Amino acid sequence: PIAFIKMAEAASSQPALGTYLGRRPDYSCPGDHVSWEIVLLAGGHCTIDCRSELSPSKGGTQAWHIEGTWEWEEDDEEIVVSVTKEDPLGGPRRDRDINLEAGEDRSTLSFKGTCCTWSSPPPDPFEEELKVLTLKELKAKAEACGLDPAGCVEREEFLGLLKRAKASGALKEKKPEKKPEKADKPEASAA
């Protein structure tokens, strides 16, 4: 009875957010080994990428990237992705729905006959932001958050400082203090 309850609970849950990867050998022709990457993000955002090991000039599938919104359909046990941004090189077109069938344990999604398995959690927006900052910008961000970057010289040291502060909950960006405006001085009257 307990195992039945746990199975019922698992069946009612939706697939985890994150990246699902799948590979299909000889997709459109011999040697056209296609890889699918499906990323489910919070807020209902989704991306799907297609890549082939064989170049299109040799008969391989053209690479493409689409974006969309996703919803979990409890009754059908599938995710429905509505395409919002199409790729001019290929893939599903805008305003089309794509059905991704979920596996029994919700760790797999089926796309175009390929089983895509969950492989990693969704990207952290904070870490993605840090990746593109220069060393000078990392130092400024640390100072803006009230952290003391003294002793940090290398990029990894600044990243470590910011990541530790975020993990401990101490990372709160301070708003710049407003300086009091100078009062207008009355003009001296000419006598």
Phi and psi in degrees as a GROMACS rama.xvg file:
@    title "Ramachandran Plot"
@    xaxis  label "Phi"
@    yaxis  label "Psi"
@TYPE xy
-66.9531  -41.174  ILE-2
-61.5718  -38.1238  ALA-3
-63.9997  -40.7736  PHE-4
-64.6641  -44.167  ILE-5
-63.9586  -38.1167  LYS-6
-64.8143  -39.263  MET-7
-65.9358  -39.992  ALA-8
-65.3538  -42.5741  GLU-9
-65.3285  -37.8548  ALA-10
-68.0355  -26.9738  ALA-11
-87.5071  -9.63468  SER-12
-88.3388  153.362  SER-13
-89.1045  162.842  GLN-14
-60.4603  152.87  PRO-15
-71.0968  150.219  ALA-16
-68.1274  150.01  LEU-17
139.091  -163.163  GLY-18
-102.32  132.131  THR-19
-116.457  127.972  TYR-20
-117.383  140.368  LEU-21
-144.633  154.83  GLY-22
-138.051  135.833  ARG-23
-127.689  113.814  ARG-24
-73.0957  148.988  PRO-25
49.6221  52.7865  ASP-26
-64.4851  -57.9523  TYR-27
-109.197  -19.1081  SER-28
-162.847  165.892  CYS-29
-57.9676  130.951  PRO-30
92.1477  -10.6386  GLY-31
-87.2673  79.9013  ASP-32
-88.1611  110.826  HIS-33
-99.7138  138.245  VAL-34
-113.637  135.81  SER-35
-112.793  138.558  TRP-36
-128.218  116.719  GLU-37
-112.917  125.376  ILE-38
-118.048  116.122  VAL-39
-97.7293  121.777  LEU-40
-113.974  160.778  LEU-41
-62.5035  154.297  ALA-42
80.8749  9.58807  GLY-43
80.5591  14.2222  GLY-44
-88.9598  146.328  HIS-45
-147.335  145.396  CYS-46
-128.339  148.332  THR-47
-133.459  128.402  ILE-48
-119.083  145.471  ASP-49
-125.232  130.283  CYS-50
-136.212  145.733  ARG-51
-122.731  146.004  SER-52
-76.2544  -20.4787  GLU-53
-102.448  131.194  LEU-54
-67.4428  151.706  SER-55
-59.2438  -29.7393  PRO-56
-68.1844  -18.2524  SER-57
-105.34  12.8159  LYS-58
100.597  3.55802  GLY-59
-76.8991  166.59  GLY-60
-74.1104  137.381  THR-61
-68.4802  134.185  GLN-62
-69.4844  144.372  ALA-63
-151.08  162.163  TRP-64
-140.643  126.216  HIS-65
-125.325  160.366  ILE-66
-127.214  154.414  GLU-67
-168.129  -174.812  GLY-68
-113.682  147.034  THR-69
-124.806  151.431  TRP-70
-136.243  143.886  GLU-71
-89.8488  122.53  TRP-72
-98.5093  101.303  GLU-73
-60.7621  -43.3046  GLU-74
-64.5934  -40.6473  ASP-75
-92.1844  -6.3574  ASP-76
51.8455  52.0862  GLU-77
-148.574  162.481  GLU-78
-102.157  134.077  ILE-79
-109.235  118.627  VAL-80
-103.909  124.472  VAL-81
-99.4604  118.562  SER-82
-70.6194  126.276  VAL-83
-110.876  -24.079  THR-84
-137.833  113.547  LYS-85
-93.4511  166.159  GLU-86
-105.743  129.053  ASP-87
-64.2225  -18.4463  PRO-88
-84.5192  -13.423  LEU-89
154.326  -171.438  GLY-90
89.0893  176.812  GLY-91
-60.8006  146.437  PRO-92
-86.7769  164.177  ARG-93
-58.8529  146.655  ARG-94
65.8788  20.3106  ASP-95
-101.254  151.5  ARG-96
-104.098  137.75  ASP-97
-117.496  129.051  ILE-98
-98.7915  124.649  ASN-99
-112.831  107.124  LEU-100
-73.7654  131.755  GLU-101
-90.984  143.385  ALA-102
-72.4514  168.785  GLY-103
-59.2608  -39.6598  GLU-104
-91.0812  4.11299  ASP-105
66.3708  15.7128  ARG-106
-98.8208  0.524877  SER-107
-134.72  152.091  THR-108
-128.949  143.696  LEU-109
-105.808  124.33  SER-110
-133.748  121.297  PHE-111
52.0463  42.5687  LYS-112
75.8883  9.59733  GLY-113
-113.016  133.364  THR-114
-82.7892  116.98  CYS-115
-105.049  121.049  CYS-116
-99.5668  141.718  THR-117
-60.5239  132.259  TRP-118
-125.567  -27.3703  SER-119
-159.92  156.804  SER-120
-68.777  166.747  PRO-121
-64.5796  154.379  PRO-122
-63.7675  143.677  PRO-123
-84.6485  118.861  ASP-124
-58.0582  -34.3519  PRO-125
-62.8072  -46.9148  PHE-126
-69.5487  -34.1471  GLU-127
-64.1923  -38.7742  GLU-128
-65.2719  -42.4533  GLU-129
-65.0199  -32.1941  LEU-130
-59.4187  -33.2644  LYS-131
-94.7811  -6.54062  VAL-132
-78.339  144.076  LEU-133
-77.8196  171.248  THR-134
-59.7595  -42.2151  LEU-135
-63.316  -41.1947  LYS-136
-68.7975  -35.7658  GLU-137
-62.5275  -42.5872  LEU-138
-63.6817  -43.8104  LYS-139
-63.277  -39.1296  ALA-140
-64.8994  -42.4986  LYS-141
-61.0437  -45.4147  ALA-142
-65.8841  -38.5844  GLU-143
-65.4249  -24.4056  ALA-144
-92.3154  6.24902  CYS-145
80.2385  18.6999  GLY-146
-95.7855  152.338  LEU-147
-99.7639  105.208  ASP-148
-84.1937  12.8654  PRO-149
-58.5958  133.409  ALA-150
93.4109  -13.5763  GLY-151
-85.7665  123.556  CYS-152
-120.245  -47.1872  VAL-153
-87.9806  156.294  GLU-154
-54.3985  -45.8565  ARG-155
-60.6051  -31.7469  GLU-156
-68.9271  -42.0035  GLU-157
-64.7755  -43.6959  PHE-158
-60.5081  -43.9135  LEU-159
-61.0653  -42.9039  GLY-160
-60.2832  -47.2481  LEU-161
-68.2594  -39.7996  LEU-162
-67.396  -40.5534  LYS-163
-64.3823  -40.0588  ARG-164
-65.0224  -39.1377  ALA-165
-66.2817  -44.1871  LYS-166
-63.7634  -33.4166  ALA-167
-86.8465  -7.63565  SER-168
86.252  7.34182  GLY-169
-87.6172  -4.08874  ALA-170
-86.9098  99.2178  LEU-171
-135.511  116.325  LYS-172
-70.5981  125.704  GLU-173
-84.4763  142.112  LYS-174
-83.1508  140.278  LYS-175
-61.239  138.284  PRO-176
-73.1797  140.118  GLU-177
-83.1981  131.593  LYS-178
-81.6444  138.302  LYS-179
-63.1162  137.567  PRO-180
-74.3394  143.046  GLU-181
-70.5903  136.494  LYS-182
-73.4679  141.213  ALA-183
-65.9888  129.152  ASP-184
-82.3752  134.868  LYS-185
-66.3556  137.763  PRO-186
-70.5968  140.101  GLU-187
-68.4521  132.173  ALA-188
-81.4869  138.563  SER-189
-78.8995  128.192  ALA-190
